[in-house]
Amino acid sequence: MTTIATYADYMPGDDDNTPGIVVYEFTDTAGTTHEVRRSGARSAPDNIAISYDPARPDFAMGPGQPWVRTLILLIRLLVGVPITLAMAAFLLWYFTTAMHA
């Protein structure tokens, strides 16, 4: 389930170099309000899209950081593409050569 969480509070970090905790609130399908906490600056966006399982709304996940999404895409490309090509090459070999031997 995806919904919009609204900025609710900010708790500053221990010092000026430590990011604080941004608190967002959202309402699940049952009408219960839940909090999502993530590190960030006081100037965090007013609304974020979050995803949660209706059976366990306390484990909601906000959007990942851009570098995390880039890293996941890179891993999928570096691992997934060679595996797909290897499987396609095997099937091509199997149905053209090995099957007729």
LUMPAZA-680678 format. One record per residue: x, z, y of N, C-alpha, C in turn; residue number from 0; chain; residue in one letter. Coordinates in Angstrom, 2 decimals, m for minus. Each point is the difference from the previous one (the first is absolute). Layout:
REM residues N
n.px=X, n.pz=Z, n.py=Y, ca.px=X, ca.pz=Z, ca.py=Y, c.px=X, c.pz=Z, c.py=Y, pos=NUM, unit=A, code=A
...
END
This chain:
REM residues 101
n.px=0.85, n.pz=0.00, n.py=m1.15, ca.px=m0.85, ca.pz=0.00, ca.py=1.15, c.px=0.90, c.pz=0.00, c.py=1.23, pos=0, unit=A, code=M
n.px=m0.31, n.pz=m0.82, n.py=0.96, ca.px=0.77, ca.pz=m0.05, ca.py=1.24, c.px=m0.90, c.pz=0.37, c.py=1.16, pos=1, unit=A, code=T
n.px=0.51, n.pz=0.84, n.py=0.89, ca.px=m0.75, ca.pz=0.43, ca.py=1.17, c.px=0.95, c.pz=0.22, c.py=1.17, pos=2, unit=A, code=T
n.px=m0.53, n.pz=0.36, n.py=1.13, ca.px=0.80, ca.pz=0.26, ca.py=1.19, c.px=0.14, c.pz=1.50, c.py=0.21, pos=3, unit=A, code=I
n.px=1.22, n.pz=0.46, n.py=0.17, ca.px=0.28, ca.pz=1.40, ca.py=0.32, c.px=0.29, c.pz=0.10, c.py=1.49, pos=4, unit=A, code=A
n.px=m0.51, n.pz=1.05, n.py=0.63, ca.px=0.13, ca.pz=0.20, ca.py=1.44, c.px=1.02, c.pz=1.08, c.py=0.31, pos=5, unit=A, code=T
n.px=0.80, n.pz=m0.24, n.py=1.04, ca.px=1.01, ca.pz=0.96, ca.py=0.45, c.px=m0.68, c.pz=1.33, c.py=0.31, pos=6, unit=A, code=Y
n.px=0.51, n.pz=1.10, n.py=m0.58, ca.px=m0.62, ca.pz=1.30, ca.py=0.21, c.px=0.95, c.pz=1.01, c.py=0.66, pos=7, unit=A, code=A
n.px=1.28, n.pz=m0.01, n.py=m0.38, ca.px=0.90, ca.pz=1.03, ca.py=0.51, c.px=1.44, c.pz=m0.47, c.py=m0.13, pos=8, unit=A, code=D
n.px=0.87, n.pz=0.69, n.py=0.71, ca.px=1.44, ca.pz=m0.26, ca.py=m0.10, c.px=0.73, c.pz=1.33, c.py=m0.04, pos=9, unit=A, code=Y
n.px=0.91, n.pz=0.15, n.py=m0.96, ca.px=0.82, ca.pz=1.20, ca.py=m0.09, c.px=1.45, c.pz=m0.41, c.py=0.23, pos=10, unit=A, code=M
n.px=0.63, n.pz=0.46, n.py=1.09, ca.px=1.37, ca.pz=m0.43, ca.py=0.30, c.px=0.99, c.pz=0.46, c.py=m1.05, pos=11, unit=A, code=P
n.px=1.13, n.pz=m0.73, n.py=m0.07, ca.px=1.07, ca.pz=0.35, ca.py=m0.93, c.px=0.76, c.pz=1.23, c.py=0.46, pos=12, unit=A, code=G
n.px=0.98, n.pz=0.40, n.py=m0.81, ca.px=0.79, ca.pz=1.20, ca.py=0.30, c.px=0.82, c.pz=m0.14, c.py=1.28, pos=13, unit=A, code=D
n.px=0.50, n.pz=m1.22, n.py=0.25, ca.px=0.77, ca.pz=m0.25, ca.py=1.22, c.px=m0.33, c.pz=m1.40, c.py=0.51, pos=14, unit=A, code=D
n.px=0.71, n.pz=m0.42, n.py=1.05, ca.px=m0.30, ca.pz=m1.29, ca.py=0.61, c.px=0.35, c.pz=m1.19, c.py=m0.90, pos=15, unit=A, code=D
n.px=0.90, n.pz=0.20, n.py=m0.97, ca.px=0.43, ca.pz=m1.09, ca.py=m0.87, c.px=m0.83, c.pz=m0.11, c.py=m1.27, pos=16, unit=A, code=N
n.px=m0.88, n.pz=0.92, n.py=m0.24, ca.px=m0.82, ca.pz=0.01, ca.py=m1.21, c.px=m1.40, c.pz=m0.52, c.py=0.32, pos=17, unit=A, code=T
n.px=m0.46, n.pz=m1.00, n.py=m0.74, ca.px=m1.36, ca.pz=m0.48, ca.py=0.27, c.px=m1.03, c.pz=1.07, c.py=m0.37, pos=18, unit=A, code=P
n.px=m1.10, n.pz=m0.04, n.py=0.66, ca.px=m1.06, ca.pz=0.97, ca.py=m0.27, c.px=m0.94, c.pz=m0.50, c.py=m1.10, pos=19, unit=A, code=G
n.px=m1.08, n.pz=0.71, n.py=m0.18, ca.px=m1.02, ca.pz=m0.35, ca.py=m0.99, c.px=m1.25, c.pz=m0.44, c.py=0.75, pos=20, unit=A, code=I
n.px=m0.46, n.pz=m1.20, n.py=m0.30, ca.px=m1.23, ca.pz=m0.52, ca.py=0.59, c.px=m1.12, c.pz=0.24, c.py=m1.01, pos=21, unit=A, code=V
n.px=m1.09, n.pz=0.57, n.py=0.44, ca.px=m1.14, ca.pz=0.31, ca.py=m0.87, c.px=m1.14, c.pz=m0.96, c.py=0.33, pos=22, unit=A, code=V
n.px=m0.50, n.pz=m0.67, n.py=m1.03, ca.px=m1.16, ca.pz=m0.88, ca.py=0.13, c.px=m1.13, c.pz=0.57, c.py=m0.84, pos=23, unit=A, code=Y
n.px=m1.23, n.pz=m0.25, n.py=0.40, ca.px=m1.17, ca.pz=0.44, ca.py=m0.75, c.px=m0.84, c.pz=m1.21, c.py=m0.38, pos=24, unit=A, code=E
n.px=m0.60, n.pz=0.09, n.py=m1.19, ca.px=m0.95, ca.pz=m1.02, ca.py=m0.43, c.px=m1.11, c.pz=0.67, c.py=m0.79, pos=25, unit=A, code=F
n.px=m1.13, n.pz=m0.68, n.py=m0.10, ca.px=m1.15, ca.pz=0.50, ca.py=m0.74, c.px=m0.17, c.pz=m0.85, c.py=m1.25, pos=26, unit=A, code=T
n.px=m0.07, n.pz=0.66, n.py=m1.16, ca.px=m0.17, ca.pz=m0.75, ca.py=m1.25, c.px=m1.46, c.pz=m0.41, c.py=m0.19, pos=27, unit=A, code=D
n.px=m0.29, n.pz=m0.65, n.py=m1.12, ca.px=m1.35, ca.pz=m0.51, ca.py=m0.26, c.px=m1.02, c.pz=1.12, c.py=m0.19, pos=28, unit=A, code=T
n.px=0.46, n.pz=1.20, n.py=m0.33, ca.px=m0.91, ca.pz=1.13, ca.py=m0.17, c.px=m0.26, c.pz=0.72, c.py=1.32, pos=29, unit=A, code=A
n.px=0.67, n.pz=m0.42, n.py=1.08, ca.px=m0.20, ca.pz=0.63, ca.py=1.31, c.px=0.94, c.pz=1.15, c.py=0.29, pos=30, unit=A, code=G
n.px=1.00, n.pz=0.23, n.py=m0.86, ca.px=0.97, ca.pz=1.08, ca.py=0.18, c.px=1.17, c.pz=m0.50, c.py=0.84, pos=31, unit=A, code=T
n.px=0.46, n.pz=0.81, n.py=0.94, ca.px=1.14, ca.pz=m0.36, ca.py=0.84, c.px=1.30, c.pz=0.42, c.py=m0.67, pos=32, unit=A, code=T
n.px=0.99, n.pz=m0.91, n.py=0.02, ca.px=1.32, ca.pz=0.26, ca.py=m0.60, c.px=1.07, c.pz=m0.31, c.py=1.03, pos=33, unit=A, code=H
n.px=1.18, n.pz=0.58, n.py=m0.20, ca.px=1.14, ca.pz=m0.24, ca.py=0.88, c.px=1.07, c.pz=m0.80, c.py=m0.72, pos=34, unit=A, code=E
n.px=0.67, n.pz=m0.86, n.py=0.76, ca.px=1.17, ca.pz=m0.72, ca.py=m0.47, c.px=1.13, c.pz=0.34, c.py=0.96, pos=35, unit=A, code=V
n.px=1.11, n.pz=0.49, n.py=m0.53, ca.px=1.15, ca.pz=0.38, ca.py=0.84, c.px=1.15, c.pz=m0.94, c.py=m0.29, pos=36, unit=A, code=R
n.px=0.65, n.pz=m0.43, n.py=1.07, ca.px=1.18, ca.pz=m0.84, ca.py=m0.15, c.px=0.95, c.pz=0.25, c.py=1.15, pos=37, unit=A, code=R
n.px=1.27, n.pz=m0.24, n.py=m0.23, ca.px=0.97, ca.pz=0.21, ca.py=1.08, c.px=m0.14, c.pz=m1.12, c.py=1.02, pos=38, unit=A, code=S
n.px=0.26, n.pz=0.35, n.py=1.24, ca.px=m0.11, ca.pz=m1.00, ca.py=1.05, c.px=0.14, c.pz=0.63, c.py=1.37, pos=39, unit=A, code=G
n.px=m0.11, n.pz=m0.84, n.py=0.99, ca.px=0.13, ca.pz=0.44, ca.py=1.39, c.px=m1.36, c.pz=0.35, c.py=0.58, pos=40, unit=A, code=A
n.px=0.04, n.pz=0.71, n.py=1.11, ca.px=m1.24, ca.pz=0.38, ca.py=0.69, c.px=m0.79, c.pz=m1.25, c.py=0.41, pos=41, unit=A, code=R
n.px=0.70, n.pz=m1.10, n.py=0.23, ca.px=m0.65, ca.pz=m1.24, ca.py=0.43, c.px=m0.51, c.pz=m0.83, c.py=m1.19, pos=42, unit=A, code=S
n.px=m0.36, n.pz=0.65, n.py=m1.08, ca.px=m0.52, ca.pz=m0.70, ca.py=m1.19, c.px=m1.32, c.pz=m0.70, c.py=0.34, pos=43, unit=A, code=A
n.px=m0.36, n.pz=m1.03, n.py=m0.77, ca.px=m1.25, ca.pz=m0.71, ca.py=0.28, c.px=m1.22, c.pz=0.92, c.py=m0.15, pos=44, unit=A, code=P
n.px=m1.07, n.pz=m0.32, n.py=0.73, ca.px=m1.22, ca.pz=0.81, ca.py=m0.05, c.px=m0.72, c.pz=m0.12, c.py=m1.34, pos=45, unit=A, code=D
n.px=0.08, n.pz=m1.17, n.py=m0.63, ca.px=m0.68, ca.pz=m0.24, ca.py=m1.28, c.px=0.95, c.pz=m0.71, c.py=m0.95, pos=46, unit=A, code=N
n.px=m0.07, n.pz=0.36, n.py=m1.28, ca.px=0.75, ca.pz=m0.71, ca.py=m1.03, c.px=m0.93, c.pz=m0.27, c.py=m1.16, pos=47, unit=A, code=I
n.px=0.28, n.pz=m1.06, n.py=m0.73, ca.px=m0.75, ca.pz=m0.30, ca.py=m1.22, c.px=0.63, c.pz=0.78, c.py=m1.14, pos=48, unit=A, code=A
n.px=m0.82, n.pz=0.68, n.py=m0.78, ca.px=0.51, ca.pz=0.74, ca.py=m1.16, c.px=m0.78, c.pz=m0.42, c.py=m1.23, pos=49, unit=A, code=I
n.px=0.62, n.pz=0.20, n.py=m1.15, ca.px=m0.64, ca.pz=m0.30, ca.py=m1.28, c.px=m0.06, c.pz=1.29, c.py=m0.81, pos=50, unit=A, code=S
n.px=m1.11, n.pz=0.18, n.py=m0.70, ca.px=m0.13, ca.pz=1.19, ca.py=m0.84, c.px=m0.92, c.pz=m0.29, c.py=m1.18, pos=51, unit=A, code=Y
n.px=0.17, n.pz=0.79, n.py=m1.03, ca.px=m0.85, ca.pz=m0.07, ca.py=m1.19, c.px=m1.19, c.pz=0.93, c.py=0.26, pos=52, unit=A, code=D
n.px=m1.25, n.pz=m0.51, n.py=m0.07, ca.px=m1.15, ca.pz=0.86, ca.py=0.27, c.px=m0.06, c.pz=1.24, c.py=m0.90, pos=53, unit=A, code=P
n.px=0.59, n.pz=m0.07, n.py=m1.19, ca.px=0.00, ca.pz=1.17, ca.py=m0.88, c.px=1.04, c.pz=1.04, c.py=0.44, pos=54, unit=A, code=A
n.px=1.01, n.pz=m0.44, n.py=0.76, ca.px=1.07, ca.pz=0.91, ca.py=0.46, c.px=0.38, c.pz=m0.33, c.py=1.44, pos=55, unit=A, code=R
n.px=m0.89, n.pz=0.25, n.py=0.95, ca.px=0.28, ca.pz=m0.39, ca.py=1.38, c.px=1.13, c.pz=0.78, c.py=0.67, pos=56, unit=A, code=P
n.px=0.41, n.pz=1.13, n.py=m0.59, ca.px=1.10, ca.pz=0.77, ca.py=0.60, c.px=1.34, c.pz=m0.71, c.py=m0.15, pos=57, unit=A, code=D
n.px=0.07, n.pz=m1.03, n.py=m0.83, ca.px=1.24, ca.pz=m0.75, ca.py=m0.20, c.px=m0.04, c.pz=m1.34, c.py=0.72, pos=58, unit=A, code=F
n.px=m0.49, n.pz=0.01, n.py=1.22, ca.px=m0.10, ca.pz=m1.23, ca.py=0.80, c.px=1.39, c.pz=m0.47, c.py=0.40, pos=59, unit=A, code=A
n.px=0.16, n.pz=m1.30, n.py=0.11, ca.px=1.27, ca.pz=m0.59, ca.py=0.40, c.px=m0.20, c.pz=m0.86, c.py=1.23, pos=60, unit=A, code=M
n.px=0.82, n.pz=0.24, n.py=1.00, ca.px=m0.03, ca.pz=m0.82, ca.py=1.20, c.px=0.87, c.pz=m1.22, c.py=m0.18, pos=61, unit=A, code=G
n.px=0.08, n.pz=m0.84, n.py=1.01, ca.px=0.84, ca.pz=m1.19, ca.py=m0.11, c.px=1.46, c.pz=0.39, c.py=m0.10, pos=62, unit=A, code=P
n.px=0.75, n.pz=m0.72, n.py=m0.81, ca.px=1.42, ca.pz=0.27, ca.py=m0.15, c.px=0.78, c.pz=m0.45, c.py=1.22, pos=63, unit=A, code=G
n.px=1.21, n.pz=0.47, n.py=0.11, ca.px=0.86, ca.pz=m0.44, ca.py=1.09, c.px=0.38, c.pz=m1.46, c.py=m0.25, pos=64, unit=A, code=Q
n.px=0.26, n.pz=m0.79, n.py=1.04, ca.px=0.31, ca.pz=m1.43, ca.py=m0.19, c.px=1.20, c.pz=m0.24, c.py=m0.91, pos=65, unit=A, code=P
n.px=1.03, n.pz=0.86, n.py=0.06, ca.px=1.17, ca.pz=m0.22, ca.py=m0.84, c.px=m0.34, c.pz=0.24, c.py=m1.47, pos=66, unit=A, code=W
n.px=m0.96, n.pz=0.88, n.py=m0.26, ca.px=m0.40, ca.pz=0.26, ca.py=m1.39, c.px=m0.73, c.pz=m1.22, c.py=m0.56, pos=67, unit=A, code=V
n.px=m0.91, n.pz=m0.56, n.py=0.79, ca.px=m0.71, ca.pz=m1.20, ca.py=m0.45, c.px=0.96, c.pz=m1.16, c.py=m0.23, pos=68, unit=A, code=R
n.px=1.00, n.pz=m0.13, n.py=0.87, ca.px=1.00, ca.pz=m1.06, ca.py=m0.15, c.px=0.82, c.pz=0.22, c.py=m1.26, pos=69, unit=A, code=T
n.px=0.40, n.pz=1.24, n.py=m0.26, ca.px=0.78, ca.pz=0.31, ca.py=m1.19, c.px=m0.79, c.pz=m0.29, c.py=m1.28, pos=70, unit=A, code=L
n.px=m1.26, n.pz=0.37, n.py=m0.01, ca.px=m0.84, ca.pz=m0.27, ca.py=m1.18, c.px=m0.14, c.pz=m1.49, c.py=m0.23, pos=71, unit=A, code=I
n.px=m0.21, n.pz=m0.76, n.py=1.07, ca.px=m0.10, ca.pz=m1.46, ca.py=m0.13, c.px=1.30, c.pz=m0.58, c.py=m0.53, pos=72, unit=A, code=L
n.px=1.13, n.pz=0.47, n.py=0.52, ca.px=1.29, ca.pz=m0.49, ca.py=m0.46, c.px=0.23, c.pz=0.30, c.py=m1.47, pos=73, unit=A, code=L
n.px=m0.35, n.pz=1.19, n.py=m0.44, ca.px=0.15, ca.pz=0.36, ca.py=m1.42, c.px=m0.89, c.pz=m0.88, c.py=m0.86, pos=74, unit=A, code=I
n.px=m1.24, n.pz=m0.21, n.py=0.44, ca.px=m0.89, ca.pz=m0.87, ca.py=m0.77, c.px=0.56, c.pz=m1.41, c.py=m0.12, pos=75, unit=A, code=R
n.px=0.56, n.pz=m0.50, n.py=1.09, ca.px=0.56, ca.pz=m1.35, ca.py=m0.04, c.px=1.24, c.pz=m0.08, c.py=m0.87, pos=76, unit=A, code=L
n.px=0.90, n.pz=0.97, n.py=0.15, ca.px=1.25, ca.pz=m0.03, ca.py=m0.76, c.px=m0.19, c.pz=0.26, c.py=m1.49, pos=77, unit=A, code=L
n.px=m1.02, n.pz=0.74, n.py=m0.35, ca.px=m0.25, ca.pz=0.30, ca.py=m1.40, c.px=m1.08, c.pz=m0.90, c.py=m0.58, pos=78, unit=A, code=V
n.px=m1.09, n.pz=m0.15, n.py=0.70, ca.px=m1.14, ca.pz=m0.75, ca.py=m0.51, c.px=0.23, c.pz=m1.49, c.py=m0.15, pos=79, unit=A, code=G
n.px=0.63, n.pz=m0.62, n.py=0.99, ca.px=0.21, ca.pz=m1.45, ca.py=m0.07, c.px=0.92, c.pz=m0.38, c.py=m1.15, pos=80, unit=A, code=V
n.px=1.16, n.pz=0.63, n.py=m0.19, ca.px=0.83, ca.pz=m0.38, ca.py=m1.15, c.px=m0.68, c.pz=0.24, c.py=m1.35, pos=81, unit=A, code=P
n.px=m0.75, n.pz=1.07, n.py=m0.12, ca.px=m0.70, ca.pz=0.25, ca.py=m1.27, c.px=m1.04, c.pz=m1.07, c.py=m0.24, pos=82, unit=A, code=I
n.px=m0.74, n.pz=m0.38, n.py=1.02, ca.px=m1.02, ca.pz=m1.05, ca.py=m0.15, c.px=0.66, c.pz=m1.32, c.py=m0.36, pos=83, unit=A, code=T
n.px=1.10, n.pz=m0.34, n.py=0.64, ca.px=0.70, ca.pz=m1.25, ca.py=m0.31, c.px=0.56, c.pz=0.03, c.py=m1.42, pos=84, unit=A, code=L
n.px=0.53, n.pz=1.13, n.py=m0.43, ca.px=0.52, ca.pz=0.11, ca.py=m1.37, c.px=m1.12, c.pz=m0.16, c.py=m1.03, pos=85, unit=A, code=A
n.px=m1.15, n.pz=0.60, n.py=0.27, ca.px=m1.12, ca.pz=m0.15, ca.py=m0.94, c.px=m0.49, c.pz=m1.44, c.py=m0.03, pos=86, unit=A, code=M
n.px=m0.07, n.pz=m0.65, n.py=1.15, ca.px=m0.44, ca.pz=m1.40, ca.py=0.05, c.px=1.00, c.pz=m0.88, c.py=m0.73, pos=87, unit=A, code=A
n.px=1.31, n.pz=0.24, n.py=0.16, ca.px=1.02, ca.pz=m0.78, ca.py=m0.69, c.px=m0.10, c.pz=0.20, c.py=m1.51, pos=88, unit=A, code=A
n.px=m0.24, n.pz=1.24, n.py=m0.44, ca.px=m0.15, ca.pz=0.25, ca.py=m1.43, c.px=m1.22, c.pz=m0.73, c.py=m0.57, pos=89, unit=A, code=F
n.px=m1.11, n.pz=0.07, n.py=0.70, ca.px=m1.20, ca.pz=m0.69, ca.py=m0.49, c.px=0.20, c.pz=m1.51, c.py=m0.05, pos=90, unit=A, code=L
n.px=0.66, n.pz=m0.54, n.py=1.00, ca.px=0.30, ca.pz=m1.42, ca.py=0.01, c.px=0.88, c.pz=m0.37, c.py=m1.18, pos=91, unit=A, code=L
n.px=1.05, n.pz=0.78, n.py=m0.24, ca.px=0.89, ca.pz=m0.24, ca.py=m1.15, c.px=m0.77, c.pz=0.14, c.py=m1.31, pos=92, unit=A, code=W
n.px=m0.80, n.pz=1.03, n.py=m0.10, ca.px=m0.73, ca.pz=0.27, ca.py=m1.25, c.px=m0.96, c.pz=m1.13, c.py=m0.34, pos=93, unit=A, code=Y
n.px=m0.77, n.pz=m0.45, n.py=0.95, ca.px=m1.01, ca.pz=m1.02, ca.py=m0.29, c.px=0.57, c.pz=m1.41, c.py=m0.04, pos=94, unit=A, code=F
n.px=1.22, n.pz=m0.20, n.py=0.48, ca.px=0.56, ca.pz=m1.35, ca.py=m0.06, c.px=1.07, c.pz=m0.14, c.py=m1.09, pos=95, unit=A, code=T
n.px=0.76, n.pz=1.03, n.py=m0.30, ca.px=1.11, ca.pz=m0.12, ca.py=m0.94, c.px=m0.20, c.pz=0.84, c.py=m1.26, pos=96, unit=A, code=T
n.px=m0.17, n.pz=1.28, n.py=0.16, ca.px=m0.03, ca.pz=0.91, ca.py=m1.14, c.px=m1.22, c.pz=m0.24, c.py=m0.88, pos=97, unit=A, code=A
n.px=m1.09, n.pz=m0.40, n.py=0.55, ca.px=m1.21, ca.pz=m0.19, ca.py=m0.78, c.px=0.10, c.pz=m1.23, c.py=m0.91, pos=98, unit=A, code=M
n.px=0.84, n.pz=m0.97, n.py=0.36, ca.px=0.12, ca.pz=m1.24, ca.py=m0.76, c.px=1.22, c.pz=m0.02, c.py=m0.91, pos=99, unit=A, code=H
n.px=0.73, n.pz=1.10, n.py=m0.07, ca.px=1.21, ca.pz=0.01, ca.py=m0.84, c.px=m0.34, c.pz=0.30, c.py=m1.43, pos=100, unit=A, code=A
END
